[in-house]
Structure formats: structure tokens, C-alpha cells
Amino acid sequence: MQKVITVDYEKCTGCRLCETVCSLYNEGVINSELSRIKMIRWEWDGLQIPTLCQQCDVAACMAVCPKDAIYRDKELGCMKIDYRKCIGCKLCMHYCPFGAISYNFEKKRVMKCELCGGDPMCVKFCETKALQYVDVSVAALPKKRDLAEKVLMEVSASEAP
Amino acid sequence: MPLTGKVAIVDLTKGEITKISIPEKLRRLYLGGRGLQAYLIYNHLKPGADPLSPDNVLVVSAGVLTGAMAPAAARTQWGGKSPITGAIASSNMGGYFGPELKFAGFEHLVIKGASKKPVYLWVNDGEIEIRDASHLWGKDTFETQQMIREEYGDEDIKIACIGIAGENLVKLANFRTGPKDAAGRTGTGCIAGSKKLKAIAVRGRLGLRPAHPQRALEYSKEAFDKIMMTKVAKAMGVDGTSFIWNVTNSSGLLEWMNGQTNRFPFGDWHDMTIERFHEEYSLGVAACFNCSVHCRHQFRLKEGPRAGEFGEGPEYNTQTAFGTFGLNNWEDMLQGWHLANVYGIDTTGWCNAVRGVMELYQRGIIDKKVTGGLDLSWSNAKEITPKLMELTAKNEGIGAIIGQGPLGIISEFSKYSDKVGYYIQHCKGLGKLGNVDRVQPSFSLGIATSTRGADHLRSRPALDHYNLPEDVLEKLYGGKVSGDYTSYEGKARMVRWHELTYAVVDCVGTCKFQTVFFSPHLPAYEEWSKYLLYNTGLEFTTEELFEIGERVYTLEKMINYREAGHARKDDYPPERSFKEGHKYGLEPVKGRHLDRKKYDKMLDEYYELHGWDNNGVPAPETLKKLELAKEPSHIV
């Protein structure tokens, strides 16, 4: 079964370790602009949300690529870029509904999350487990549980004397 | 790569900027951060300069590893000549400013001269511009940051700025970044105000290239795991520094009403506990750059004119600072904290000044004629806090005296009584925290000898409280140290060791809370050596790092001797710590105060270990040994 990176925004502390280790592992440099995961922050409300590629089943990046340079990795299920075919037109960057493809201005080519070969660094270093790498079949379980707990509380509240 | 970070000399009088690479020789002698900053101050500050004149310098320094692949590599060090003390200004802050400065290609900014009109620095990918800040002058520290980001349309710009307190040359003014972090102590914001420097905005896309990326990643992961295994990291992640407040409070180790009592005198202290904060205010915790511990509390004010505003970071020291003069609940403390932050005032220094002045009022030394009609009774703390804070920020009325800090208060009020100096609690002119240290010789010695004036962050030897076996202490400190926290034996050795160790961590640029400051199981020399090797490619042994600590601490002492004539007479705790014991708390705490004879002996030992003469001045052979004899050498 395929694994996906899940994001629990409430657990994110905004430390940006995900960006640090992503760019260091993949590009050999610490630079949030060269990280495939990007922290969006509302500093004056104390909110931060890491954004990253959702590895879509119907992938706009793949569909729009004029050179068929974007393909699905059969083993990991993620979308990858074949740099031998990529011409750097950036259409994938413009069409991705999540802005999850960005441009590496040092290497002059687009880049995206390719799950670090199956051991995503951002997840490995995320101390609060805001990011997790889990089987897609159970990825939605925590949310189902949250909802179930809410229902349970309402039920027990309505039954209280 | 961390080693390519440059020094920029910014001359605001001439409008000139010079960029200089850091020679490896200086790197090996001073490492970076606080160490290289001490070098830059000693070399660039005109000896004897008036702190508010263009001859003073404001030095902003990222640590050698700030922004690099190491846990909590987030720190920025600020320095110059303090307008409060006349000695070294030195203050260290966390957040995201320092890493961004590194990503923009700079490690140190030496800001000289003074501009005629308000300016801010725009530091962007290897370039620095001095830009007009007329539109920012008069804005608070939150508005200023938002306006600069809007100007460039870039939310990722990091900004450090002063508030109106710095603009108005309030000595207790600080330099701030984000909603929480501040280079709070020693008046860095006042120096900036005198130079008409409103802010420094940085944006960096150059990044850092560690020498050994894979090993840096692997070793950091090990270090993070080790840090998170400690009890203290877990406690800090929930309660922040406040995790120790309940214990210190119930042990009688907090001083209330300016050190008059060690038992809470303002009603029910339960409204000030961290548990109450969690129940009523906490919106969660945030972290500094690369930090797994996440100790920054988030909240919104509920009442008052600023109800609904967001803030971050009340600490143990918020509870002790605002609590000690009568704010006995979170809403009042948070309002005080928040106001200080938006005006850009050091909370520790301000609260110290206020409680000193309140004791003068209590004793009838000053009255309403002096306070401008304000009733400074302890019971009136809630009512007067916003007014006093505003007056301080505007440098008006009684606020203009409070804002000068201890020496200004003593000089203004000594005409009313010769006891004023006794009631104002400070060392070297910097206000003391609200902690009981007079029962613990090690804490007292460290606070009194601290090169930046009264302060626990220079040396806090927390291990003194842990009842560790003496063979463990001997191994750590390299000599006999008593495990009894009320003892004087070996405490000079203990304090010196912590001074040097914290100096090194301030050079490295990682967080002091992830060191022996809190637990012997947290990173120390061995870990720093590895962080340094994998990130910079440079090898430093434990002994070499320790010697850098010695060099940095002695150079700071030299700055103080040159600029303020500081010597033995300035290395004593306030007189009150020798004369008055406290009534309450644990048995060893009750009635205990410092013994001058024993303190003197401890001070002798301390100087000998540092290689300073009996007057507390670095000896010529020590300067030679530490390669300081030829300073200022003007290499950079």
C-alpha cells in the first residue's frame, strides 16, 4: 500500500527543521527557498502551516508537462521529475493547485517532494509529529477518531441528568 | 557555508558600508557570536566613548553555527557599550533573525556613527542598504515589522527593531524581533535610538553549505534524540521556563517587594502558576529556528485596551519580574509583558527599577510630588503599571527616571536619602532579577561577577541545586566542589566553569537552555565540537573551546576595565544580600544571607582561577597566554 505524508497543523511549532533538513538532504544546502516543503506563517496570529506536494492521483503537473518528464514512481507512488527530459518550462509549477512545485534558482530547474527515497527527512526530524509518513489506508484515521470523540461527548452530554 | 559569513562595517555618519571576510585566525581565537563580538567591540569602540554618541558601536552577531545544522542554532548576540552601565552591552536573543542574517551572507554587523534622520538597514542576499525610516519612526515594534514586510510584499523578511522607547533614548530600551524575542538587557535599543537606527530587515536566499551535509544530518538527529530524552526538554516543551516557578516559589527562593520577603505577599499565588496560564491563556507553544524543545508560550490578552492582541513568550522571568511588585495574576502580568514588548522595553530591567522605586515610596523616601501624583503602593501595582510603562517609553515624568535603570535612579533620588543606594538592587548598574541568591554563594558570585552586570545567564550553576555526589562534581569541574548549595567551597571554580561554558555556547549560537544550564545530560563541549566539525569543517578540541571561553570572558572584563574602570569593587552583590536574611522557605534558606569574609575568599579564588589579579583585573601573563596582550589588533 502507498504511504503519504500527513500534516497535523495544530502540532506544528514553526521551527522550520523540516525546511532545513529537506534542503540539506536534497540540495546539500540549508536554504528554505530550496526546500521542497515550505512553512507558511501568520506570525501575528501564532499560526504556521507546512505545505508540500500531495502526490495527486490525477496529477496536474504530469498532465501539463509537454515533455512527459513527470512520472509516478511505482514503488513509492510519488510523482518524480526526469531531469533528462525536463526543459525547465515551469508549466508544472504554474499548474500545481498547491504551489508544491518550486524553482531551484541555483540549479535552474523545477523541484518537488520525492519522499527522500522512502525515508522523508522532514518527517524524521519533526519532533512533535506534526508531519507523519503513514500508510494511505490509515492516514484519515486520526480525523475520524476526533469526530467520533466529539460525537461521543455530545451524546454523553445529552444523556447527563 | 557558515565560514563565508562576512563582517559588515556600517558607518551611518558617512553612509558607507564595508564588507570584510573573517580571517581563520580570528575564528580560531574567538569562534564567532559573542566571542567575535567582544573582539569587534574592543577594536571598533572608541575608548571612553559616550554610549549615546556616534563613537559607540552597535554590534549584531550571529553565532558561528546560527542557521546551521545543529539543534536550536537560532541565537543572535547584540553588543556595544551600555548606556545603562557604561560597561559592555551584551544581550542574546532567539527566534529567526540570526539564521536569516546568515542566509543573507552576514555574520556580524558593526554599526558605527549616527544618522541625522531615521534609517533602517535592508540586508538582502549579500547587499546592505541604508534606507529612510521616517515612516517607521514612532511606530511600535509590532507595527514596524508588519510595515516593512508590507513594503516588500514578503512575509519571510525577518526584522529586528526598536520601539518608541529606543527612539526616545530610554536607557532600558531593547532591540526586538517577532512577537517574542528581545535582546533585552543592557540598553541595545537605546544605542540604536541614538544612531537613529529604527530597524534591521534581513532576507537571505544564499543559504549555508555545511562541510559534511550527511554527517551533519546524522549527528544532529542523534543530538535531537538525546536532548528529547531528558526530562527537562519535555518539561520545557509543555511549561517553558515556568516549569521551575512553583518549586522556587514554594522553596522561598523568590524575592517579593524588592527583596523584602521571600513569601508571596500579594494574596493568592495560584493565579500566577503556569497551570493557570494553560487553563486560561495558552494557545499552544512555538519554537525558535531548528529547535525541538518549543518553549514559547502563545496567548491573547483578554482584557484592557489591547484585548484580543496576540503575544508570545511569557517566561519564568515574566512571573518573577512582574509578580514581584504586585501583579498577582496572568492577565495583569501579560498586559505588562505585552506593553513592554510593543514599546521595546526590557522587562527584567524595568521591573527591577519599578520595584526599587516602589520600595523608596513605601519607605517615604519619595512621595507623590516626586511621582507626579502616582500612588506607587504595592497594592496599586495593577493601576500604575500601564501608566508607568507609557511614561517610561515616552521618557517623561517618573518614567524618565525609571527608564535610566539603577544608577540613574540612585543619582536622581539620593538627594532625598542616603539609603537609596541600599534599596536599589543592582550589580555594575544593571538591575537584579527577583530571585533569592543570597542563600547560595555560587549564584551570588556569578550574578555579581557577570561581565554585563547583575545576571544569571552568564553563569547560572544550576547543578548546585541537584545534590550531585562530590566525585561527579569533581570530575566535571576539575577540582573539589561542595555539593551543598549553601557552601562556599569550590564555588568559585564552579562559577568560572559555567561562565566559560556559557561564553562558548554564545559563540556557537545554539540555545543555552540546551546545555548544562538545565541538565548535565544536555549537549556540551563534545557535542559542540562535532556540530562545528560537520558544519564548518574546522576541528576544535574540548580544551581549545574551553580556552576560547577563557579568552572571551577575559576580553569582556578588559572592555569593562577600559570603559568603566570596573574592578574588584564592582564584583559584589547588593549590600542587602550581606545584611538581611529571609524568614520563610526551606530550612537552609531561612535567615541565611551572605558572609562578607567568606565571599571575599571566594572572590580571591575566582580571580586566581581566571588569572586576574587580586583587584579583578586581568594579569599581564594571562593576557599573554590568551593572546590578548596585543589587543586591539585591528585585524578586522
Interface residues (C-beta under 8 A of the other chain):
Chain A: E10 T13 G14 C15 R16 L17 T20 V21 S23 L24 Y25 G28 V29 I30 N31 S32 E33 L34 R41 E43 W44 D45 G46 Q48 F105 M121 K124 F125 E127 T128
Chain B: G67 A68 M69 Y96 F103 F142 Q146 E155 D156 G178 P179 R205 L206 G207 L208 R209 P210 P213 A216 L217 S220 K221 F224 M228 L283 G284 V285 A286 A287 C288 F289 N290 C291 S292 H294 Q298 F310 E312
